[in-house]
Amino acid sequence: MQLPERASALPQAADRVVASFGPAVLRFAAGLLWLSNVSWKAPPDFGRGADGCRRLCGFVQAGIDHPVVPGSAWVFREVVMPNLEVFGWMTIALEATLAALLLSGRYLRVAAALGIAQSVGILISVANADHEWYWSYLLMMLLHLAVWLTAASRPCPKPATVAGWVGAYGAVMGMANARRPFTGGAGEWLLFGSRTDLPGDFGRNVFSGSIALGLVFVALGTAALLSARLADRARLAAGASLLVLAAVGVFTSGPGGTALGLHSTTGSAAVLAALGLVMIPPGRDLSGTGQAVEP
């Protein structure tokens, strides 16, 4: 009888592992998706220049040349393209927010709804363009739907968990840029130097920065680990400060990096925001039980 009991215990153990870690894997994958995409939006011209229309501008042009739904070409031509800079900054702000919310695990249902809406917007712009696979955008919607469906039962992540991966993020960034100047600049990649989409292009988008910036993230992750015993007011002040710095990084992004320096990017600002979000103590419910609640 022992053998059947052990055999039945294995699926149960697997179910427990999936129930414990599956939702986190889903939302982290969605967060990395937006983190890898926010870095190439190229402000302040967003790809529109004397040499043509590329990057985000190219996506908008695809929506004009290859409409998906009736009226969408007119919207992209008459509304979005003439106001590309405004549209571009809105896109960067939204996608950086999505990355921060999903990577931090905070306000997941809000993030899932925004992710579905943004996926629909991308689908409408490029689904019929050459060399595009429309199923990828449908899968993006389903991924965010899965995050929404699994979010209700998930508690807010512990600051130590996010602090750990932020420190790891900094360590990988430092190693990837080890052959470049200490504070960032042109040079050879130690990691992610290949021309392939994965891991080369993905890694360069996610871990672009410098050795110095990587060390900053390692230090911030370590400080967040040590802050678990701080009073709520101190954690709130620290988290709010990180969010302000992240906002500065997002809205000052340009060809030379952000105003935060050290070759920081919109992506690294989103990671900073994720750490700031998890540092802020979650709200309390009105029943007096002290349970942490979020929408």
C-alpha positions as CSV (number, residue, x, y, z in Angstrom):
1,M,0.0,0.0,0.0
2,Q,2.9,2.3,0.5
3,L,3.8,2.5,-3.2
4,P,0.3,3.8,-4.3
5,E,0.3,6.3,-1.4
6,R,3.6,7.6,-2.5
7,A,2.5,7.8,-6.1
8,S,-0.6,9.8,-5.2
9,A,1.4,12.1,-3.0
10,L,3.5,13.2,-6.0
11,P,0.7,14.9,-7.9
12,Q,-0.5,16.5,-4.7
13,A,3.0,17.9,-4.0
14,A,3.1,19.2,-7.6
15,D,-0.3,20.9,-7.2
16,R,0.9,22.6,-4.1
17,V,4.1,23.9,-5.8
18,V,2.0,25.2,-8.8
19,A,-0.5,26.8,-6.5
20,S,2.3,28.5,-4.5
21,F,4.6,29.7,-7.3
22,G,2.5,29.5,-10.5
23,P,0.8,33.0,-10.1
24,A,4.1,34.6,-9.3
25,V,5.7,33.1,-12.4
26,L,2.8,34.4,-14.5
27,R,3.0,38.0,-13.3
28,F,6.8,38.0,-13.3
29,A,6.8,36.8,-17.0
30,A,4.3,39.6,-17.8
31,G,6.5,42.1,-16.0
32,L,9.6,41.1,-17.9
33,L,7.6,41.4,-21.2
34,W,6.9,45.1,-20.5
35,L,10.3,45.7,-19.1
36,S,12.0,44.4,-22.2
37,N,9.8,46.5,-24.4
38,V,9.8,49.9,-22.7
39,S,13.5,50.4,-23.3
40,W,13.3,50.7,-27.1
41,K,10.6,53.5,-27.4
42,A,13.4,56.0,-28.1
43,P,12.3,59.4,-26.8
44,P,12.1,62.3,-27.5
45,D,11.4,61.7,-31.3
46,F,10.2,58.1,-30.8
47,G,11.8,56.9,-34.1
48,R,10.5,59.7,-36.3
49,G,13.5,61.5,-38.0
50,A,15.1,62.5,-41.3
51,D,16.0,58.9,-42.0
52,G,12.4,57.7,-41.9
53,C,9.9,56.3,-39.4
54,R,11.2,53.6,-37.1
55,R,10.6,52.1,-33.7
56,L,7.3,53.4,-32.2
57,C,6.8,55.6,-35.2
58,G,7.0,52.5,-37.3
59,F,4.3,50.8,-35.3
60,V,2.0,53.8,-35.8
61,Q,2.7,53.8,-39.5
62,A,1.9,50.1,-39.6
63,G,-1.5,50.9,-38.1
64,I,-2.1,53.4,-40.9
65,D,-0.9,51.2,-43.8
66,H,-2.4,47.9,-42.5
67,P,-5.6,48.7,-40.6
68,V,-7.1,46.1,-38.4
69,V,-10.5,47.4,-37.6
70,P,-12.7,50.0,-39.5
71,G,-11.6,53.5,-38.6
72,S,-8.3,52.6,-36.9
73,A,-6.2,53.9,-39.8
74,W,-7.9,57.3,-39.5
75,V,-7.2,57.4,-35.8
76,F,-3.5,56.6,-36.3
77,R,-3.1,59.0,-39.2
78,E,-5.1,62.0,-37.9
79,V,-4.8,61.7,-34.1
80,V,-1.8,59.6,-33.1
81,M,0.8,60.4,-35.8
82,P,0.5,64.3,-35.5
83,N,0.9,63.9,-31.7
84,L,3.5,61.2,-31.7
85,E,5.5,62.7,-28.9
86,V,2.5,62.9,-26.6
87,F,1.4,59.4,-27.5
88,G,5.0,58.2,-27.0
89,W,5.4,59.6,-23.5
90,M,2.0,58.1,-22.6
91,T,3.1,54.8,-23.9
92,I,6.4,54.9,-21.9
93,A,4.6,55.9,-18.7
94,L,2.0,53.1,-19.1
95,E,4.5,50.4,-19.9
96,A,6.9,51.4,-17.2
97,T,4.0,51.4,-14.8
98,L,2.9,47.9,-16.0
99,A,6.4,46.6,-15.5
100,A,6.7,48.1,-12.0
101,L,3.3,46.8,-10.8
102,L,3.8,43.3,-12.2
103,L,7.3,42.9,-11.0
104,S,6.5,44.2,-7.5
105,G,3.3,42.2,-7.2
106,R,1.3,45.3,-6.1
107,Y,-2.2,46.2,-7.5
108,L,-2.1,43.1,-9.8
109,R,-5.7,43.4,-11.0
110,V,-5.2,47.0,-12.0
111,A,-2.0,45.9,-13.8
112,A,-3.8,43.0,-15.5
113,A,-6.6,45.2,-16.8
114,L,-4.1,47.8,-18.1
115,G,-2.0,45.1,-19.7
116,I,-5.0,43.7,-21.6
117,A,-6.0,47.2,-22.8
118,Q,-2.4,47.9,-24.0
119,S,-2.2,44.5,-25.7
120,V,-5.4,45.3,-27.6
121,G,-4.0,48.6,-28.6
122,I,-0.8,47.0,-30.0
123,L,-2.9,44.3,-31.8
124,I,-5.0,47.0,-33.5
125,S,-1.8,48.8,-34.7
126,V,0.3,46.0,-36.1
127,A,-1.6,42.8,-36.3
128,N,-1.9,43.0,-40.1
129,A,1.6,44.3,-40.7
130,D,4.2,42.3,-42.6
131,H,6.1,39.8,-40.5
132,E,3.8,40.2,-37.5
133,W,2.3,37.2,-35.7
134,Y,-1.1,38.4,-34.4
135,W,-1.3,35.4,-32.1
136,S,1.5,36.8,-30.0
137,Y,-0.8,39.7,-29.0
138,L,-3.7,37.4,-28.3
139,L,-1.4,35.4,-26.0
140,M,-0.4,38.7,-24.3
141,M,-4.0,39.3,-23.5
142,L,-4.5,35.7,-22.2
143,L,-1.3,36.1,-20.0
144,H,-2.7,39.2,-18.4
145,L,-6.1,37.5,-18.0
146,A,-4.4,34.7,-16.1
147,V,-2.7,37.3,-13.9
148,W,-6.1,38.9,-13.2
149,L,-7.7,35.5,-12.4
150,T,-5.0,34.4,-10.0
151,A,-4.4,37.8,-8.3
152,A,-7.3,37.8,-5.9
153,S,-5.9,34.9,-3.7
154,R,-2.3,36.2,-3.7
155,P,-1.0,38.2,-0.7
156,C,1.2,41.2,-1.2
157,P,4.8,39.9,-1.8
158,K,7.2,40.4,1.0
159,P,9.7,43.3,0.6
160,A,12.5,40.7,1.1
161,T,11.4,38.8,-2.0
162,V,11.4,41.8,-4.3
163,A,14.6,43.1,-2.7
164,G,16.3,39.8,-3.5
165,W,15.5,39.9,-7.2
166,V,16.4,43.6,-7.4
167,G,19.8,42.8,-6.0
168,A,20.2,39.9,-8.5
169,Y,19.1,42.3,-11.3
170,G,21.9,44.6,-10.3
171,A,24.5,41.8,-10.1
172,V,23.6,40.7,-13.6
173,M,23.6,44.3,-14.9
174,G,27.1,44.8,-13.5
175,M,28.4,41.6,-15.0
176,A,26.8,42.3,-18.4
177,N,28.5,45.7,-18.6
178,A,31.8,44.6,-17.1
179,R,33.7,45.5,-20.3
180,R,32.2,48.9,-20.5
181,P,33.2,52.2,-18.7
182,F,32.4,52.0,-15.0
183,T,29.6,54.6,-15.2
184,G,28.4,53.5,-18.6
185,G,28.9,54.2,-22.3
186,A,30.0,52.6,-25.5
187,G,31.8,49.3,-25.3
188,E,31.6,45.6,-25.6
189,W,29.0,43.5,-23.7
190,L,30.3,40.8,-21.5
191,L,26.9,39.2,-21.6
192,F,24.1,39.6,-24.2
193,G,26.5,40.6,-26.9
194,S,25.0,38.3,-29.5
195,R,22.8,39.6,-32.3
196,T,20.0,37.1,-31.6
197,D,16.7,38.2,-30.3
198,L,17.1,35.9,-27.3
199,P,19.1,36.3,-25.2
200,G,21.0,39.1,-26.9
201,D,18.4,41.7,-27.7
202,F,16.2,40.8,-24.7
203,G,19.2,41.0,-22.3
204,R,20.4,44.4,-23.7
205,N,16.9,45.8,-23.3
206,V,16.5,44.6,-19.7
207,F,20.0,45.0,-18.3
208,S,21.2,48.1,-20.1
209,G,23.1,50.3,-17.6
210,S,26.5,50.3,-16.2
211,I,28.7,48.6,-13.6
212,A,28.0,51.5,-11.2
213,L,24.3,51.3,-11.7
214,G,24.4,47.6,-11.1
215,L,26.1,48.2,-7.8
216,V,23.5,50.7,-6.9
217,F,20.8,48.2,-7.4
218,V,22.7,45.6,-5.3
219,A,23.0,48.2,-2.6
220,L,19.3,49.1,-2.8
221,G,18.3,45.5,-2.7
222,T,20.5,44.9,0.4
223,A,19.1,48.0,2.1
224,A,15.5,46.8,1.4
225,L,16.3,43.4,2.9
226,L,17.5,45.2,6.0
227,S,14.4,47.5,6.2
228,A,11.9,44.8,7.1
229,R,12.1,45.8,10.8
230,L,11.6,49.5,10.1
231,A,8.5,51.3,11.2
232,D,5.8,51.8,8.6
233,R,6.4,55.5,8.3
234,A,10.1,54.9,7.5
235,R,9.2,52.4,4.9
236,L,6.6,54.7,3.4
237,A,9.2,57.5,3.2
238,A,11.8,55.2,1.6
239,G,9.3,53.8,-0.9
240,A,7.9,57.2,-1.9
241,S,11.4,58.5,-2.4
242,L,12.2,55.6,-4.8
243,L,9.0,56.3,-6.7
244,V,9.9,59.9,-7.1
245,L,13.3,59.0,-8.5
246,A,11.7,56.4,-10.8
247,A,9.3,59.0,-12.2
248,V,12.3,61.4,-12.8
249,G,14.0,58.6,-14.7
250,V,11.0,57.7,-16.8
251,F,10.2,61.3,-17.9
252,T,13.7,62.4,-18.5
253,S,14.7,59.4,-20.7
254,G,16.5,60.2,-23.8
255,P,19.3,59.0,-26.2
256,G,21.9,59.5,-23.4
257,G,20.0,57.9,-20.7
258,T,18.0,59.5,-17.9
259,A,18.6,62.4,-15.5
260,L,19.5,59.8,-12.8
261,G,22.8,59.2,-14.6
262,L,25.0,56.0,-14.6
263,H,23.5,55.1,-18.1
264,S,20.1,54.4,-16.5
265,T,17.2,53.7,-18.8
266,T,13.4,53.7,-18.6
267,G,13.7,50.0,-17.8
268,S,15.9,50.5,-14.8
269,A,13.6,53.3,-13.6
270,A,10.7,50.8,-13.7
271,V,12.7,48.4,-11.6
272,L,13.4,51.2,-9.1
273,A,9.6,51.9,-9.0
274,A,8.9,48.2,-8.4
275,L,11.2,48.3,-5.3
276,G,9.6,51.6,-4.2
277,L,6.1,50.1,-4.5
278,V,6.9,47.0,-2.4
279,M,8.6,49.2,0.3
280,I,5.3,51.0,0.9
281,P,3.3,49.2,3.5
282,P,0.0,47.8,2.0
283,G,-3.3,49.3,3.0
284,R,-5.4,47.8,5.8
285,D,-9.0,46.7,5.5
286,L,-11.9,48.3,7.4
287,S,-12.9,45.2,9.4
288,G,-10.2,45.6,11.9
289,T,-8.6,42.3,11.1
290,G,-5.4,43.9,9.9
291,Q,-5.4,41.9,6.7
292,A,-3.5,43.6,3.9
293,V,-5.7,44.3,1.0
294,E,-5.2,45.7,-2.5
295,P,-7.5,46.0,-5.5
